[in-house]
Amino acid sequence: MSRFPKNRNLFRHANWSASHKRSGWFIIGNTPTAKKLVVGLFTSLPNFTMRFFDAFSGIGGFTLPLTKAGHECIGFSETDKYAEQVYLSHFPTHKNYGDITTIDSTKLPDFDLLCGGFPCQSFSIAGKKLGFDDPRGQLFFDLCRIAEAKKPRLLFFENVKGLLLHDEGRTFLRVLRTLDGLGYDVQWQVLNSRHWLPQNRERVFLIGNLRGTPRPEVFPIERNFRFTFPKGYQALAFKDDECRHGYTWNVMNCICASYRGYPTGRGKPALVQPDGRMRKVTPKECERLQGFPDDWTACVHEAHRYNGLGNAVTTNVIRDIAKRLS
Ligand SMILES: C[S@@+](CC[C@H](N)C(=O)[O-])C[C@H]1O[C@@H](n2cnc3c(N)ncnc32)[C@H](O)[C@@H]1O
């Protein structure tokens, strides 16, 4: 049974919430500290609670900000045992439904929001770009199968920017047409993590809402602020395997899922310290660049930490998009 209120605008606009705020003032008092307390109390609570399913959960890049905002995870789907290990170390009560291709949708509880950063290698410029011809590209249709069966009110998907341009736009058109056929209106935007944290990471975010239900105005999100490194630090990105060509920047290039073979290896970003020494970013720095708390991935080996963090979404971006879903 979905807990989503039928008319969610009640929670947003009605005097109901204003009068509760007023009664809060009344009870606690009118000093500046009390004001902060009351405002903090009411603004930290979500306008409503959504039940969500985190498909392709990885290390919990969707689950972390959504549960922090008070939403309830009814389950997740992940096949990588190390990603699952990290996820469960923080959310031990959540149920992993495993391989999405084998999920029987009728066995899933009802939910309001379906999240999914579906595997992106088949659309990524770093991969072979086989798109839907790649079995990994097909996983998008498993998300759709679940959406069709469960009809959640909202979809929240993420992928590489390359999804938009793949096969001259035909792949993205197919995504939109498929979701349209399932009854979802879709809005999307490419957002760069560097407006939240010092990492250049461009991703496309899609929000679908079931036709006939209230449509949240999520995009565009305008953020002009650009993060840069502290003074003296620089990022270094190589363009070729022999490190002959590269460039420096005041923001980290998109972090990688693997640092095997570092410092060679095309595109692997490195950090130049104020003393001139060059080194790879540490897993903890990757956690910070993705908005996870320090040591979020510390329960697994370093290689798996890089892998999970390089595949993850930037949690700050998810948090701010989710705020607009109310
Ligand atoms: C792009 S990553 C998503 C990362 C996640 N959003 C996060 O923030 O950590 C895709 C994830 O899908 C998982 N995956 C791949 N095939 C899968 C399948 N058939 N069923 C469930 N998960 C799968 C991968 O192991 C990987 O962790």
The ligand as an SDF file (V2000), in Angstrom:
LIG
                    3D

 27 29  0  0  0  0  0  0  0  0999 V2000
   26.4180    2.8240  -12.5090 C   0  0  0  0  0  0  0  0  0  0  0  0
   26.4900    1.7340  -11.1590 S   0  0  0  0  0  0  0  0  0  0  0  0
   25.2810    2.4680  -10.0910 C   0  0  0  0  0  0  0  0  0  0  0  0
   25.8960    3.0700   -8.8680 C   0  0  0  0  0  0  0  0  0  0  0  0
   24.9330    3.5480   -7.8220 C   0  0  0  0  0  0  0  0  0  0  0  0
   23.9150    4.4150   -8.3290 N   0  0  0  0  0  0  0  0  0  0  0  0
   25.7070    4.2490   -6.7090 C   0  0  0  0  0  0  0  0  0  0  0  0
   25.4770    5.4110   -6.4500 O   0  0  0  0  0  0  0  0  0  0  0  0
   26.5880    3.6090   -6.1120 O   0  0  0  0  0  0  0  0  0  0  0  0
   25.6130    0.3370  -11.7650 C   0  0  0  0  0  0  0  0  0  0  0  0
   25.5030   -0.8030  -10.7580 C   0  0  0  0  0  0  0  0  0  0  0  0
   24.6390   -1.8200  -11.3200 O   0  0  0  0  0  0  0  0  0  0  0  0
   25.0960   -3.0760  -10.8720 C   0  0  0  0  0  0  0  0  0  0  0  0
   24.5310   -4.0890  -11.7690 N   0  0  0  0  0  0  0  0  0  0  0  0
   24.9920   -4.4900  -12.9750 C   0  0  0  0  0  0  0  0  0  0  0  0
   24.2010   -5.4370  -13.4860 N   0  0  0  0  0  0  0  0  0  0  0  0
   23.2010   -5.6390  -12.5920 C   0  0  0  0  0  0  0  0  0  0  0  0
   22.0600   -6.4770  -12.5660 C   0  0  0  0  0  0  0  0  0  0  0  0
   21.7970   -7.3380  -13.5540 N   0  0  0  0  0  0  0  0  0  0  0  0
   21.2320   -6.4160  -11.4920 N   0  0  0  0  0  0  0  0  0  0  0  0
   21.4880   -5.5700  -10.4610 C   0  0  0  0  0  0  0  0  0  0  0  0
   22.5750   -4.7500  -10.4350 N   0  0  0  0  0  0  0  0  0  0  0  0
   23.4080   -4.7750  -11.4830 C   0  0  0  0  0  0  0  0  0  0  0  0
   26.6080   -2.9550  -10.9340 C   0  0  0  0  0  0  0  0  0  0  0  0
   27.2390   -3.9140  -10.1050 O   0  0  0  0  0  0  0  0  0  0  0  0
   26.8210   -1.5080  -10.4690 C   0  0  0  0  0  0  0  0  0  0  0  0
   27.0720   -1.4500   -9.0870 O   0  0  0  0  0  0  0  0  0  0  0  0
  1  2  1  0
  2  3  1  0
  2 10  1  0
  3  4  1  0
  4  5  1  0
  5  6  1  0
  5  7  1  0
  7  8  2  0
  7  9  1  0
 10 11  1  0
 11 12  1  0
 11 26  1  0
 12 13  1  0
 13 14  1  0
 13 24  1  0
 14 15  1  0
 14 23  1  0
 15 16  2  0
 16 17  1  0
 17 18  1  0
 17 23  2  0
 18 19  1  0
 18 20  2  0
 20 21  1  0
 21 22  2  0
 22 23  1  0
 24 25  1  0
 24 26  1  0
 26 27  1  0
M  CHG  2   2   1   9  -1
M  END
$$$$
